[in-house]
Amino acid sequence: MAVNGKVKQEAYKPVKTILVSQPKPERSPYYELEKKYGLQIDWRPFIHVEEVEAKDFRKARIRPDEFTAIIFTSKNAVDHFFRICEELRIKMSQDTKYFCLSEAIANYLQKFIVYRKRKVFFGKRNIQDLSTSLKKHKANEKFLLPCSNLGAKQVSQFLEENGYNWKDAMMYKTVSSDLSDLSDVTYDVLVFFSPLGIQSLYENFPDFKQNDTRIAVFGNSTSNAVEERGLTINIKAPAPEVPSMTMALEKYLQLSNKD
């Protein structure tokens, strides 16, 4: 990962190496790109989740069993909520209600509770999908929102604006990974999926210069984070013609790696 040199000049210089800032999956359309264009695609998470230890959680003076309803925004939130409960020897009431942002999160709950549909509510993707179910229980429930150090801004805003009896509880942290072993490695393309990935890049390499490296981003918030650093975005998704990152990469490779 180069940190010195000239500013990138050639937009469509051939691509031979790509670093994707995520864990390596078992199956992925990236592997087809790798074969088709003769690429080396490496995978490296730029961020990771760490637990908040029970002794530190106690300092917040929050007891999960004092709440009658829990709102889960992710599988990480589920994992760390029940981890904290176990470490604090807290047993949640069978009458506890669980509100999950998606059906996948609700199904994941089956690892930890006896699944009763009348106790579990889920939406399609965001807190607005749950608004009808939440309003039905607004008067009688005390809500707990397990979250990371980043919070859950949309959910918190919804609960605050609509006058719910609620509290958030930081149970895990999203932090930058150590990338120091990449200090002498240069990739033709870096692929980012969140602003946190960009933050991790600069925490690891404060003097990072883009040079000839092409930057691929997914989503508007990631794009904004890249532009705030004064970097050039070369590949962007989603877009009408390229809804996925692999499609956006292939569109670029058709130009950069043409014979």
N, C-alpha and C positions, 0 to 999 in steps of 0.2 A: 504494500500500500504506500505509494509514493507520497512524500510530503514536501518535496521541493521540485522546481522546474518551471517550464513555460506553461502558459495558459493554453488549453486545448485549441488547436487550429482546424483540424480536419474532422468534420462531422461524421463522415461515413468511413472512417478508417476500419479495416477488417477487425472482427472480434474473434478472439481465440479463447479467452478465459472470462468466466462470469462467477461472481460471488453472490450468493443469495443469502440474505441476512435472516434466515430461518433454520429450524432443525431439518435434517435430511429426512424426507418421507420415504416410505417403502415403495410406493408407486406414484408416479408424477409425469405429466406431459413434458416436463423439463427434460426427462431422459430421452424422449423422442427428438427434441431439439438438439440435444448433445450428439446423438448419432447422426442426425440429418446434416448438421453443419460441422461436424468434427470438432466440437467444443470440449473444453474442460470446464465443467460446472461444479463448483464447490459450495458447500452449505455450512453456515456458521451462525448460530443465534447471536445477535448483538445485544439482546436483553434476556433476562431470566427472572424467575419468581423465587423469592426467598420468604421463608415463614417468619412471622412475628412470634417470638418465643412467648410461652405462657407467662413467664415472670414479667415480661415487658407489657403484655396485654393487661395483666392485673392492674397496672398503674392507671389504666383508663377508668377503672372502677365500673366496669360494665359486666353484668352477668346475663348471658344469653337466655337463661331460663326465666328471667323477669319479663321477657317479651313474649307476646302471644302470636306474633306473625313475623316471618323472616322473608326478606326479599333477596333473591339470588340473581346476580347479573352475569355469572360465568361459572364454569365447572371449577375453576380455581377457588372461587368464593365458597362453593359447596365443600370442597376438600378441606379448606383451612377453617371453616366454621366448625365442622365436626371434629377436626383435629384439636382445636382449642377446647371444645366441649369435653373431649376425652381426657385431655391433659389436665383440665380443671375439675375432672370427675363430675361433670354436669350432665344430667339426663334430661333431655327435652320432653315436655309433656306430649302425650299422644294426640292431644287436642290442638297442638301447634299447627298453624296454617303456613303454607309455603307458597310464595309467589315468585315464579320464575320467568325471566324475560323470553325464554324460548322453550319449545317442547323438548329439545335435546337436553337442556339443563334439567327439566322436570324428570325426564327418563333417567338421567344420571343420579338423581336423588335416591333411586331404588337401591343403590349401594349402601345407603345409610339408614333408610327408614322403611317401614312397612307401607307400601304405596297405597294411599287411599285417594281416589279422585276428588272426593268431597273436601279433602284437606290440601290438595295441590292445585294451583292455578297457573296457567302459562299463557304467554302471548306468542306472537310470531317472531318478534325481533326487539322491540323497544318497550319502554314503560307505558307509552300511550295505548299499546295493545291490551294492557292489563287494567286500564282505567276503570272499566265497568266493574270488574271483579273487585278491585280495590275499594271503589266507592260503596259497594254493598257492605263492606266490613269496616269502613272508616270509623264509625262511631264506637265500636266495641274493642278494637284491636290496638295493641301497642307494637309498632313495627321496628325491626332491627335490620339495618342494611350493612352486611359484611362487605368490606371493600379493601382495596390496596392503598398504598400511600398516594396514589393518583386520584383517589376518590371515585365517585360515580356521578359526575356532574349533572347529566340529564335526569337521572333518577332523583338525586337530591333536590334539584330545582323543582321537579314535579311535586314531590312530597311537601316541600316548603310552601310552594305557591297555592297548594290545595288544602293546606291546613291539617295535615296528618300528624298524629302523635308518633314521632319517629326519632331514631338516633342512628348515626353511622358508627361503625366499629372497624378500625384498621386491623386486619388479621394476617395480611401478607404484603409484601413489597415487590414492586417491579423495579429492577436495578440494571445498570449497564454491566455487560459481561466483560471479562478481561480478554482483550484482543492483542495483547502485547506481542504474541508470537507472529503476528501478521505485519510487524513493523517494516520488514524488508521485502514484503510481497506486494506486487502490483497486479491488479486485475483490470481487464479492459472494460468490464461493466460491473457496477455495484447495484444491487437490487434492494430497495427499501420498501417496507410496508407500513411504517408508522413513524411519527415524529420522534419517538423514543429511540429508534434505530439511528437516526441522524444525531441525536444527543449523545448516544453511545460512541459513535464514530469520533466526535470531537472530544469527548472525555478521554478516549484512548489515544487520539492523535490530534492534539490541540493545533498543530501546525499543518494540518491536512491541506493540500492543494489539489485541485481537480486534475490539472494537466490534461493528458489525453484520455483520462478515465471517463467513460460514459456513465451517466446516472439514470437509473430506471426507478420510477416511483409509482406506488399504487395509492390512489385516494387524494382528495384535496388537502387534507390536513398534512399529509406527508409532503405534498408539493409545496405548501406554504413554508414548512420547516426547512426544506432545501433552499428555497428562494431567499429566505431570511438570512441564510449563511452566505449568500452571494454566489451560489453554485448554479450551474446550468443543467436543466433537465433535458435529457435527450430522448427518453422513452417514458411514456405516461399511459397509465390505465386507471380505471376503466374509461373507455370512450365508445361511442356508438359502433364503430367498426372493429374495435378491439376491447371487448368486455373483460378479458382476462390478461394477466401479466404475460403469460406465455404467448398469447396471440400478439401482444404488443411487441414483445421481443422478436418474434418471428418476422413481423412486418419490417422491423429495423434490420434484421439479419439479411433479409432479401435484398436490401440495398448495400449494406456494409460488406457482405461476404459474397456478392455476386462475382461470377468468373470474369 
